[in-house]
Each structure stands twice: as structure tokens, then as C-alpha cells.
Amino acid sequence: MIVCSVSLAVIFLIIFIIGAKNGQFEDDESPAVRMLFDSEIQKEEKEKQHQQQDDGNLKEENIDKL
């Protein structure tokens, strides 16, 4: 039983070391922070789209007046 638990611990240690070398654990803060700012980014994109639509409507009105 001890041999099984030690071998399982060694396997997990090897997997952890491989993951650490590949950069799996380098950026552990940005996904949590990114989640907080997603709604602000979406709001900004929507505002830009509305401004572009409003600019397009103004151009159409100016063309109609000419």
C-alpha cells in the first residue's frame, strides 16, 4: 500500500514538474481579473458601434439635404 501511494505521489510530482516547465502555472491572476473587465470591454464596443451608426445616419441625412 505504501509503494502504491509513493508511486502515485511521484507520478503527480512528475506531471507537476512537466506542467511548470511548459508554463502552465505562469499566469494565474489574469483570468480572474479578465473576468471583471469583460463587461467594460463589451460596453465600449457597443458604444463604438452606436457612434459609427450615428455617424452613418448623419452622412445619409446630409446627402439627402443636398
N, C-alpha and C positions, 0 to 999 in steps of 0.2 A: 504494500500500500504506500509506503514511503517512497519507493522507487517511482511509482506512478505519479505521485504529487510533485516530486522533484523534477521528473522529466517534463511534466506539464508546465511547471514554472519556467524551466529552461526554454521550452518552446515559445511561451509567451514573451520571455525576455528577448529571444532572437527576433520575433516578429516586431517587438517594440523598437529594437535597435535598427532593423531594416526600415521601419517607418520613419524613424527620426533621421536617418541618413537621406531618405528620399524627400524630406521636407514636409512630412505630413503634419507636424506639430508646430510649424513655424509661425503661422498667423492664426492665433486663437482668439484675437479680440475683434478683428474687423467684421466677421459675420454677425456678431451680436450688435455692433454699432451700426452696420449697414441696414439692419432691420429697422432701426429707429429713424433713419433718414430716407427710406424708400418713399414714404408718403410725401415728403417735401419735394423730392425729385419729380414725382408724378404731378404734383400741383404746378411746379414750374413748367413742365412740358405742356400741360393743359393751357396754362396762361399764354405760352408762346403760340400755341395753335390758335387760340382765340384772337390774339393780336394779329396773326397772319390772315385770319379770316376777315377780321375787321378792316385790315388794310386792303384786302381784295375787294371788299364791298365798297370802300371809299373810291377805289380806282374805277369800279364799274359805274358808280354814280357820277363821277367826273366825266367819264366817256359819254354817258347818256346826256349830260348837260351840253356837251359840245355838239 
